Amino acid sequence: MTAQSKSLLQAWNYTSKDHLLHVLPLHHIHGTINALMTPLFAGSAIEFLFPFNAHAVWDRLAAPFLPNGKTKDKITFFTVVPTVYNRLLATHKDLSPEMQDATRQAISPENMRLTISGSAALPTPIKKAWADLSNGNILLERYGMTEVGMALSCGLDYADRVDGSVGWPLPTVQARLVDTETNEVIQPGEELDKSGKERDGEIQLRGPTIFKEYWRNEKATRDEFVDGEDGQGPWFKTGDVAVRRVVPNAGKSGQSWAKGPMYFIRGRKSADIIKSGGEKVSALEVERELLSLPQVAEAAVMAVPSGKWGQKVGAIVILKPDQIGKSGKQWGPMDMRRALRDRLANYKIPQVMKVVDEIPKNAMGKSKFARFSFVEL
């Protein structure tokens, strides 16, 4: 845990001048390492406001920028999950004009040094809407898990906060990709196969931030670690799949660790990689495109068993109010397919869709899938 904190201190530049607003539960690594232990190592101030309430957060952020609130310190550091940003964006319009002005000032780059999103994939519309509201404060995305703390992160420079990417291995973290089909390590420069397609690989990690073993579970420990061929220690198999991609304008900020090809998460190996008719589909990629549609408020994508295809892509969506499709009826599956035609390859477009009123989530904003019956197209 100390190694994880030291890595983040170097990457995100926590200082004693930072004032962090903490709205996260403390039984997740995000709330403990990122938002509590690391800022304490730096001597930062931490102010708790739990459980999360959107209007209470806006009130606190605005306070230093209102006539009667000058005695309160401004918040300089905010790290939460995408659903929190979504809720803040949805409620901002309900604030008074004075509060709207004060909150925009509070979250602007001049006042809020760093805003981070993690623990779940960040939809592009949320990232864009937050940047617009804050006058250009671009959310930083990163990747981590309980066993390893934070492993990958975009850089502090705005050019290094590439849409859909979780950046590079953090200081002291070693990362590699292992091809999900051949089990070969994907070496730098081998990110494409012979046909020019990106190679999916499981993220494997090692270094001082990685946990030692599962508590009283020797079998799980054996199953999830693989010996390193170079004698420098075993690699932890995260179960998450990613691709590496060179992004021309990124990685030039001078942060020593933020350089080279960037990682783009495709999803959990066990759940988010859908194999349909011989093609591999990233559920997270499809979700991202669904959420970019103006008709869709929330979306979750999953594999649906298919006798013909093995699996087919299914989507659960919550629509924004009063969405009418081309037929004059409620926006439906065929409207969805037409809207995604120019965004996704045909085999990635969901073949089945279910409209619901709610998608259950856990404490960190991740979807908890129940059983849904799908409408065939």
C-alpha positions as CSV (number, residue, x, y, z in Angstrom):
1,M,0.0,0.0,0.0
2,T,2.9,2.3,0.7
3,A,4.4,1.4,-2.7
4,Q,1.1,2.2,-4.4
5,S,0.9,5.6,-2.7
6,K,4.5,6.5,-3.6
7,S,3.8,5.6,-7.2
8,L,0.8,7.9,-7.3
9,L,2.6,10.7,-5.5
10,Q,5.1,10.8,-8.4
11,A,2.5,10.4,-11.1
12,W,-0.2,12.8,-9.9
13,N,1.9,15.3,-8.0
14,Y,-0.1,15.4,-4.7
15,T,1.2,18.3,-2.5
16,S,0.5,19.8,0.9
17,K,-1.4,22.6,-1.0
18,D,-4.0,20.1,-2.3
19,H,-7.5,20.1,-0.7
20,L,-9.4,16.9,-1.7
21,L,-13.1,16.5,-1.4
22,H,-13.8,12.8,-0.5
23,V,-17.2,11.4,-1.4
24,L,-16.3,7.7,-1.9
25,P,-16.9,4.6,0.2
26,L,-13.8,3.4,2.1
27,H,-14.2,-0.3,1.3
28,H,-12.7,0.1,-2.2
29,I,-9.1,0.8,-3.3
30,H,-10.2,4.1,-5.0
31,G,-11.5,5.6,-1.8
32,T,-8.6,4.3,0.4
33,I,-5.4,4.5,-1.6
34,N,-6.2,7.3,-4.1
35,A,-8.3,9.6,-2.0
36,L,-7.0,8.9,1.6
37,M,-3.6,7.3,2.0
38,T,-1.8,9.0,-0.8
39,P,-2.9,12.6,0.0
40,L,-2.1,12.0,3.6
41,F,1.5,11.0,2.6
42,A,1.7,14.4,0.8
43,G,0.2,16.4,3.7
44,S,-2.9,17.3,1.7
45,A,-6.1,18.3,3.4
46,I,-9.0,15.8,3.0
47,E,-12.6,16.8,3.6
48,F,-15.2,14.1,3.8
49,L,-18.7,14.5,2.4
50,F,-20.3,11.1,2.5
51,P,-22.7,9.7,1.4
52,F,-22.6,11.4,-2.0
53,N,-25.2,14.0,-2.6
54,A,-25.0,16.1,-5.8
55,H,-26.4,19.3,-4.4
56,A,-24.2,19.1,-1.3
57,V,-21.1,18.6,-3.5
58,W,-22.1,21.6,-5.7
59,D,-22.7,23.7,-2.5
60,R,-19.2,22.8,-1.2
61,L,-17.4,23.4,-4.5
62,A,-19.1,26.8,-4.9
63,A,-18.6,28.1,-1.4
64,P,-15.2,29.8,-1.8
65,F,-16.5,31.6,-4.9
66,L,-19.7,33.0,-3.3
67,P,-19.7,36.4,-1.5
68,N,-20.3,34.8,1.9
69,G,-18.0,31.8,1.5
70,K,-14.5,33.3,1.2
71,T,-13.4,31.7,4.5
72,K,-13.6,28.2,2.9
73,D,-10.6,26.7,1.1
74,K,-11.2,25.8,-2.6
75,I,-11.2,22.2,-3.6
76,T,-8.2,21.4,-5.8
77,F,-8.5,17.6,-6.2
78,F,-11.5,15.5,-7.0
79,T,-11.5,11.8,-7.8
80,V,-14.8,9.8,-8.3
81,V,-16.6,7.3,-10.5
82,P,-18.3,8.2,-13.8
83,T,-21.8,8.0,-12.3
84,V,-20.9,10.8,-9.9
85,Y,-19.8,13.0,-12.7
86,N,-23.0,12.1,-14.6
87,R,-25.2,13.0,-11.6
88,L,-23.3,16.3,-11.1
89,L,-23.8,17.2,-14.7
90,A,-27.5,16.3,-14.6
91,T,-28.2,18.5,-11.5
92,H,-26.1,21.5,-12.5
93,K,-29.0,23.0,-14.5
94,D,-31.2,23.0,-11.3
95,L,-28.8,25.4,-9.6
96,S,-29.4,29.1,-9.3
97,P,-27.6,31.3,-11.9
98,E,-25.3,32.5,-9.1
99,M,-24.5,29.0,-8.1
100,Q,-23.9,27.9,-11.7
101,D,-21.4,30.7,-12.2
102,A,-19.6,29.8,-8.9
103,T,-19.4,26.1,-9.6
104,R,-18.1,26.6,-13.1
105,Q,-15.4,28.8,-11.6
106,A,-14.7,26.1,-8.9
107,I,-14.1,23.3,-11.4
108,S,-12.2,25.3,-13.9
109,P,-8.5,24.4,-14.5
110,E,-7.5,27.6,-12.7
111,N,-8.9,26.4,-9.4
112,M,-9.3,22.6,-9.5
113,R,-5.9,21.1,-10.2
114,L,-6.9,17.6,-11.0
115,T,-10.2,15.8,-11.7
116,I,-9.9,12.0,-12.1
117,S,-12.4,9.4,-13.2
118,G,-12.1,5.7,-12.4
119,S,-13.4,2.3,-11.2
120,A,-15.6,2.1,-14.3
121,A,-15.3,3.0,-18.0
122,L,-15.8,6.7,-18.6
123,P,-18.4,7.4,-21.4
124,T,-17.2,9.9,-23.9
125,P,-20.3,12.2,-23.5
126,I,-19.6,12.6,-19.8
127,K,-16.0,13.4,-20.4
128,K,-16.9,16.0,-23.1
129,A,-19.7,17.5,-21.0
130,W,-17.5,18.0,-18.0
131,A,-14.8,19.6,-20.1
132,D,-17.4,22.0,-21.6
133,L,-18.9,22.9,-18.1
134,S,-15.5,23.4,-16.5
135,N,-14.0,25.5,-19.3
136,G,-11.6,22.8,-20.4
137,N,-10.8,20.7,-17.3
138,I,-10.3,17.3,-18.9
139,L,-11.0,14.2,-16.8
140,L,-7.9,12.0,-16.2
141,E,-8.6,8.2,-16.7
142,R,-6.7,5.4,-15.0
143,Y,-6.9,1.7,-14.4
144,G,-6.5,-0.3,-11.2
145,M,-7.9,-3.1,-9.1
146,T,-7.9,-4.2,-5.5
147,E,-5.0,-6.6,-5.9
148,V,-2.6,-4.0,-7.4
149,G,-3.8,-0.5,-6.6
150,M,-3.4,1.7,-9.6
151,A,-1.5,0.2,-12.5
152,L,-2.0,2.5,-15.5
153,S,-2.8,6.1,-15.9
154,C,-3.0,8.9,-18.4
155,G,-0.7,11.8,-17.8
156,L,-1.1,15.2,-16.2
157,D,-0.7,17.0,-19.5
158,Y,-4.1,17.4,-21.2
159,A,-2.6,16.0,-24.5
160,D,-2.0,12.8,-22.5
161,R,-5.7,12.4,-21.5
162,V,-6.7,10.5,-24.7
163,D,-10.3,9.6,-25.1
164,G,-10.9,5.9,-24.3
165,S,-7.3,5.3,-23.0
166,V,-6.1,4.5,-19.5
167,G,-2.6,5.6,-20.4
168,W,0.7,4.0,-19.5
169,P,2.2,1.9,-16.6
170,L,2.6,4.0,-13.5
171,P,6.0,4.6,-11.9
172,T,7.5,1.3,-10.6
173,V,4.7,-0.8,-12.3
174,Q,5.8,-3.3,-15.0
175,A,3.0,-4.2,-17.5
176,R,2.8,-6.5,-20.5
177,L,0.1,-7.8,-22.8
178,V,-0.2,-11.6,-23.4
179,D,-2.1,-12.5,-26.6
180,T,-5.5,-14.0,-25.7
181,E,-5.3,-16.5,-28.6
182,T,-1.7,-17.6,-28.7
183,N,-0.6,-16.9,-25.1
184,E,2.5,-15.1,-26.5
185,V,3.8,-11.9,-25.0
186,I,3.0,-9.0,-27.3
187,Q,6.3,-7.3,-27.6
188,P,6.6,-3.5,-28.4
189,G,6.1,-3.1,-32.1
190,E,4.0,-6.3,-32.4
191,E,0.7,-4.7,-31.5
192,L,-0.8,-5.6,-35.0
193,D,-1.2,-9.1,-36.5
194,K,-0.3,-10.0,-40.1
195,S,-3.6,-8.7,-41.4
196,G,-3.2,-5.3,-39.6
197,K,-5.7,-5.9,-36.9
198,E,-4.9,-5.0,-33.3
199,R,-4.0,-7.9,-31.0
200,D,-5.9,-8.3,-27.8
201,G,-3.9,-9.2,-24.8
202,E,-4.4,-9.8,-21.1
203,I,-2.8,-7.2,-18.9
204,Q,-0.2,-8.8,-16.7
205,L,1.6,-6.8,-14.0
206,R,4.5,-7.0,-11.5
207,G,6.4,-4.7,-9.2
208,P,6.4,-3.5,-5.6
209,T,2.7,-2.3,-5.9
210,I,1.4,-5.8,-6.6
211,F,-0.1,-7.9,-3.8
212,K,1.7,-11.1,-2.6
213,E,-1.1,-13.6,-2.4
214,Y,-4.8,-14.3,-1.8
215,W,-5.6,-14.7,1.9
216,R,-5.6,-18.4,2.8
217,N,-6.2,-19.4,-0.8
218,E,-3.1,-21.0,-2.3
219,K,-5.0,-22.3,-5.3
220,A,-6.2,-18.9,-6.4
221,T,-2.7,-17.5,-5.9
222,R,-1.2,-20.3,-8.1
223,D,-3.8,-19.8,-10.8
224,E,-3.4,-16.0,-11.0
225,F,0.4,-15.7,-11.1
226,V,2.7,-16.9,-13.8
227,D,6.4,-17.3,-13.6
228,G,8.5,-14.7,-15.4
229,E,10.9,-16.0,-17.9
230,D,13.6,-13.5,-17.0
231,G,14.0,-14.5,-13.4
232,Q,12.8,-11.1,-12.1
233,G,9.6,-12.5,-10.4
234,P,6.1,-13.7,-11.3
235,W,3.5,-11.7,-13.3
236,F,0.0,-11.2,-11.9
237,K,-2.8,-12.1,-14.5
238,T,-5.4,-9.3,-14.1
239,G,-8.1,-10.9,-16.3
240,D,-8.5,-7.6,-18.1
241,V,-8.0,-7.4,-21.8
242,A,-6.5,-4.4,-23.6
243,V,-4.8,-3.3,-26.8
244,R,-1.7,-1.0,-27.1
245,R,-1.8,1.8,-29.6
246,V,0.6,4.6,-30.5
247,V,-1.1,8.0,-30.2
248,P,0.9,10.6,-32.2
249,N,0.4,13.7,-30.0
250,A,0.6,12.0,-26.6
251,G,3.5,11.0,-24.4
252,K,5.5,14.2,-25.0
253,S,4.9,16.0,-21.7
254,G,8.2,15.1,-20.0
255,Q,6.7,12.9,-17.3
256,S,9.2,10.1,-17.5
257,W,6.7,7.2,-17.2
258,A,4.1,8.7,-19.6
259,K,5.5,7.7,-23.0
260,G,5.2,5.0,-25.6
261,P,2.1,3.2,-26.8
262,M,-1.0,3.8,-24.7
263,Y,-3.3,1.1,-23.3
264,F,-7.0,0.9,-24.2
265,I,-9.1,-1.4,-22.1
266,R,-11.4,-3.8,-23.9
267,G,-13.0,-5.4,-20.9
268,R,-12.8,-8.4,-18.6
269,K,-11.6,-11.5,-20.2
270,S,-14.4,-13.5,-18.6
271,A,-17.3,-11.2,-19.3
272,D,-16.6,-8.2,-21.6
273,I,-15.1,-9.9,-24.6
274,I,-17.9,-11.2,-26.7
275,K,-17.1,-13.9,-29.3
276,S,-19.6,-13.6,-32.1
277,G,-19.3,-15.6,-35.3
278,G,-15.5,-15.8,-34.9
279,E,-15.0,-12.1,-34.2
280,K,-14.1,-10.6,-30.8
281,V,-16.2,-7.7,-29.6
282,S,-15.4,-5.4,-26.7
283,A,-18.5,-4.7,-24.7
284,L,-16.9,-1.5,-23.3
285,E,-16.4,-0.2,-26.9
286,V,-20.0,-0.8,-27.8
287,E,-21.2,0.8,-24.5
288,R,-19.1,3.8,-25.3
289,E,-20.7,4.3,-28.7
290,L,-24.2,3.6,-27.3
291,L,-23.7,6.3,-24.7
292,S,-22.7,8.8,-27.3
293,L,-26.1,8.6,-28.9
294,P,-28.4,11.5,-27.8
295,Q,-31.3,9.1,-27.2
296,V,-29.5,6.9,-24.6
297,A,-29.1,7.8,-21.0
298,E,-27.5,4.6,-19.7
299,A,-26.3,1.4,-21.4
300,A,-24.9,-2.0,-20.5
301,V,-23.6,-4.5,-23.1
302,M,-23.3,-8.3,-22.6
303,A,-23.0,-11.6,-24.4
304,V,-26.3,-13.4,-25.3
305,P,-26.1,-17.1,-26.1
306,S,-26.8,-17.8,-29.8
307,G,-27.1,-21.2,-31.6
308,K,-26.0,-19.6,-34.8
309,W,-23.2,-17.2,-33.7
310,G,-22.1,-18.8,-30.4
311,Q,-22.7,-15.5,-28.8
312,K,-24.3,-12.3,-30.0
313,V,-24.1,-8.8,-28.7
314,G,-27.0,-7.7,-26.4
315,A,-27.7,-4.2,-25.1
316,I,-29.7,-3.0,-22.1
317,V,-30.5,0.7,-22.4
318,I,-32.3,3.4,-20.4
319,L,-33.7,6.0,-22.8
320,K,-33.9,9.7,-22.2
321,P,-37.5,10.9,-21.9
322,D,-39.8,11.1,-25.0
323,Q,-37.5,9.5,-27.5
324,I,-39.4,8.8,-30.8
325,G,-37.9,6.7,-33.5
326,K,-38.2,6.9,-37.3
327,S,-41.4,4.8,-37.2
328,G,-43.1,7.4,-35.0
329,K,-43.1,4.9,-32.1
330,Q,-40.7,4.8,-29.1
331,W,-37.0,4.7,-30.2
332,G,-36.2,1.0,-30.6
333,P,-33.8,-1.7,-31.8
334,M,-33.8,-0.8,-35.5
335,D,-33.3,2.9,-34.6
336,M,-30.3,1.9,-32.5
337,R,-28.8,-0.2,-35.4
338,R,-29.2,2.7,-37.8
339,A,-27.6,5.1,-35.4
340,L,-24.6,2.9,-34.8
341,R,-24.1,2.0,-38.5
342,D,-21.5,4.7,-39.0
343,R,-19.8,4.2,-35.6
344,L,-19.2,0.4,-35.4
345,A,-18.5,-2.5,-37.7
346,N,-21.7,-4.5,-38.4
347,Y,-20.7,-7.5,-36.2
348,K,-20.2,-5.2,-33.2
349,I,-23.7,-3.7,-33.4
350,P,-26.1,-5.2,-30.8
351,Q,-28.5,-7.8,-32.3
352,V,-30.8,-7.7,-29.3
353,M,-31.9,-4.8,-27.1
354,K,-34.0,-4.4,-24.0
355,V,-35.3,-1.0,-22.8
356,V,-35.4,-0.8,-19.0
357,D,-36.1,1.8,-16.3
358,E,-33.1,1.0,-14.2
359,I,-29.7,-0.8,-14.4
360,P,-28.7,-1.9,-11.0
361,K,-25.2,-0.8,-9.8
362,N,-22.9,-1.5,-6.9
363,A,-21.4,1.1,-4.6
364,M,-18.7,2.1,-7.1
365,G,-21.1,2.7,-10.0
366,K,-20.5,-0.6,-11.8
367,S,-23.4,-2.4,-13.4
368,K,-24.8,-5.5,-11.6
369,F,-26.5,-7.6,-14.2
370,A,-29.8,-9.3,-13.5
371,R,-31.6,-11.6,-15.9
372,F,-33.2,-9.7,-18.7
373,S,-35.4,-11.0,-21.5
374,F,-34.2,-9.5,-24.8
375,V,-36.3,-8.3,-27.8
376,E,-35.1,-10.1,-30.9
377,L,-34.5,-7.9,-34.0
